Amino acid sequence: MEKVAYILIAIVLALFVKVYTRRKNTRDLREALNKQFGKKPKSSKYDFEDLSHYWNEFKKTLPDDEMIDEITWNDLEMNKLFCRINNCSSFLGEQLLYSTLHCLPKDLLYTESLEEKIKFFLDNDNERLEMQMLLAGLGKERSSYFLPGFLSDLNAFEIKGIWKYRAMQILLFLFILLAVIFQSASFVLVASIIFIINIIIYLIHETPTSISGGSLYLLRWG
């Protein structure tokens, strides 16, 4: 009974620390986003090849006369313009901004709609901040920038026999549960073996895949 009490106390403390840390991080992020809004972005180095993955997919849907060609883009030093105005808090925002700067839409409704969205967030600080907070949760992990190419060809990454990997996960969970309930060394041993098998399967199916001209290591896990 005493051991159970210690375990419960440890769980409660761990949950408390987790909740406190999450709230503190959220508060700090909110303050940082508020301070940065409308200010000159901090000087940063960007990998424009990563930024262009979404644009490379999106431009396939556009006619040639509705996009800035690479020669004009370089002549106008648009990369510098991107760096000057980029205050995005996520990889998705950066890729959308980079793509938008490449577009020359003929449809005035598109331009008017974009301006209305910009005006809305300028006039509504709370809504803008909440949207920034949601986007910030996406982060800027380098592997995330490859998602547009990955999503454009999902069939190429279909895992055959996925049910076998799911079965191994269920077995692992089952024997861990049995080991906790019965406190049996046999169940612990079996769970350990299944865990090792899962790790081996994970490593075997770690497949380097080329996406949109870049290398993304897609971990095939079941």
C-alpha positions in Angstrom: 0.0 0.0 0.0 2.9 2.3 0.8 4.4 1.7 -2.6 1.2 2.6 -4.3 1.0 5.8 -2.3 4.6 6.8 -3.4 3.7 6.0 -7.0 0.5 8.1 -6.9 2.5 11.0 -5.3 5.2 10.7 -8.0 2.5 10.8 -10.7 0.8 13.8 -9.2 4.1 15.7 -9.0 5.0 14.8 -12.6 1.6 16.0 -13.8 1.9 19.2 -11.8 5.4 20.0 -13.3 4.1 19.2 -16.7 1.1 21.5 -16.4 3.1 24.3 -14.9 5.8 24.0 -17.6 3.2 24.0 -20.3 1.4 27.1 -19.0 4.7 28.9 -18.5 5.8 28.1 -22.0 2.5 29.2 -23.4 2.6 32.5 -21.5 6.2 33.2 -22.6 5.3 32.4 -26.2 2.3 34.7 -26.1 4.4 37.6 -24.7 7.1 37.0 -27.4 4.6 37.0 -30.2 3.0 40.2 -28.9 6.4 42.0 -28.6 7.5 40.9 -32.1 4.3 41.9 -34.0 4.8 44.8 -36.2 8.5 44.9 -35.5 11.4 44.3 -37.9 12.1 40.5 -37.9 15.2 39.3 -36.3 18.1 38.6 -38.7 18.0 34.9 -39.7 19.4 32.6 -42.3 16.9 30.7 -44.3 17.2 27.6 -46.5 15.2 28.8 -49.5 15.2 25.3 -51.0 13.2 24.2 -48.0 10.9 27.2 -48.2 10.2 26.5 -51.9 8.8 23.0 -51.4 5.2 24.2 -51.1 5.7 26.7 -53.9 7.1 24.0 -56.2 3.8 22.0 -55.7 1.5 25.0 -55.8 2.9 26.5 -59.0 1.9 23.4 -61.0 -1.7 24.7 -60.7 -0.9 28.2 -62.0 -0.5 29.5 -65.6 2.9 31.0 -66.4 1.6 34.5 -66.5 0.4 34.4 -62.9 3.8 33.8 -61.3 7.1 35.5 -61.0 9.8 33.6 -62.9 13.1 32.9 -61.2 15.1 35.5 -63.3 12.7 38.3 -62.3 12.6 37.0 -58.7 16.4 37.2 -58.4 16.6 40.5 -60.2 14.2 42.0 -57.7 16.0 40.4 -54.8 12.8 39.0 -53.5 14.6 36.7 -51.1 15.8 39.8 -49.2 12.2 41.1 -49.2 11.0 37.8 -47.7 13.6 38.1 -45.0 12.6 41.7 -44.3 8.9 40.9 -43.8 8.9 37.3 -42.5 7.6 37.2 -38.9 5.9 33.8 -39.3 5.9 31.5 -36.3 5.6 28.2 -38.2 7.1 26.4 -41.2 3.6 26.6 -42.8 3.4 30.3 -42.5 6.9 30.8 -44.0 6.1 28.5 -47.0 2.7 30.2 -47.6 4.4 33.7 -47.5 7.2 32.6 -49.8 4.6 31.2 -52.2 2.3 34.2 -52.0 5.2 36.5 -52.9 5.7 34.5 -56.1 2.1 34.9 -57.3 0.7 37.5 -59.7 -3.0 36.6 -59.6 -5.2 38.1 -62.3 -8.3 37.6 -60.2 -9.0 40.8 -58.3 -11.2 38.9 -55.9 -8.2 36.9 -54.7 -6.2 40.1 -54.0 -9.2 41.7 -52.3 -9.8 38.6 -50.1 -6.1 38.6 -49.1 -6.3 42.3 -48.1 -9.5 41.7 -46.1 -7.8 38.9 -44.1 -4.8 41.1 -43.4 -7.0 44.0 -42.3 -9.0 41.7 -40.1 -6.0 40.5 -38.1 -4.6 44.0 -37.9 -7.9 45.2 -36.4 -8.4 42.2 -34.1 -5.4 41.6 -31.8 -7.0 38.8 -29.8 -7.9 36.7 -32.9 -4.5 37.4 -34.5 -2.7 36.3 -31.3 -4.8 33.1 -31.0 -4.1 32.2 -34.6 -0.4 32.8 -34.1 -0.4 30.6 -31.0 -2.0 27.8 -33.0 0.5 28.1 -35.9 3.4 28.3 -33.5 2.5 24.9 -32.3 3.4 23.5 -35.7 7.0 24.6 -35.1 9.8 25.0 -37.7 11.4 21.5 -37.7 13.3 21.1 -40.9 11.6 17.8 -41.8 8.2 19.6 -41.7 9.2 21.7 -44.8 9.1 18.6 -46.9 5.4 17.9 -46.1 4.0 19.5 -49.3 5.9 17.0 -51.5 5.1 14.2 -49.2 1.4 14.9 -49.2 1.2 15.3 -52.9 2.2 11.7 -53.4 0.9 9.7 -50.4 0.5 6.5 -52.3 4.2 6.3 -52.8 4.7 5.8 -49.0 2.0 3.3 -48.4 3.1 0.6 -45.9 2.2 -2.9 -46.9 1.0 -5.3 -44.1 0.5 -2.5 -41.6 -1.7 -4.8 -39.5 1.4 -6.8 -38.5 3.0 -3.7 -36.9 -0.2 -2.8 -35.2 -0.4 -6.3 -33.8 3.1 -6.0 -32.4 2.2 -2.7 -30.7 -1.0 -4.2 -29.1 1.0 -7.2 -27.9 3.6 -5.0 -26.3 0.9 -2.9 -24.5 -0.9 -6.1 -23.4 2.2 -7.8 -21.8 3.2 -4.5 -20.1 -0.3 -4.3 -18.6 -0.1 -8.0 -17.5 3.3 -7.5 -16.0 2.0 -4.5 -13.9 -1.1 -6.4 -12.8 0.5 -9.7 -11.9 4.0 -8.4 -11.2 5.4 -11.4 -12.9 9.0 -11.6 -14.2 7.8 -13.9 -17.0 5.5 -11.2 -18.4 8.3 -8.6 -18.0 10.6 -10.8 -20.0 8.1 -11.3 -22.8 7.3 -7.6 -22.9 11.0 -6.9 -23.2 11.4 -9.3 -26.1 8.5 -7.8 -27.9 9.9 -4.3 -27.3 13.2 -5.3 -28.8 11.4 -6.8 -31.8 9.5 -3.5 -32.3 12.7 -1.6 -32.2 14.3 -3.9 -34.8 11.3 -3.5 -37.0 11.4 0.3 -36.6 15.1 0.4 -37.6 14.6 -2.0 -40.6 11.9 0.2 -42.0 13.7 3.5 -41.6 13.6 4.5 -45.2 15.5 7.5 -46.7 13.1 9.0 -49.3 13.7 11.8 -51.8 11.0 14.4 -51.8 10.8 17.5 -53.9 14.6 17.5 -54.5 15.4 17.1 -50.8 16.0 14.1 -48.5 13.5 13.4 -45.9 14.0 10.4 -43.6 10.5 9.1 -43.2 10.4 6.7 -40.3 8.0 3.8 -41.2 6.5 2.8 -38.0 3.6 0.6 -37.2 
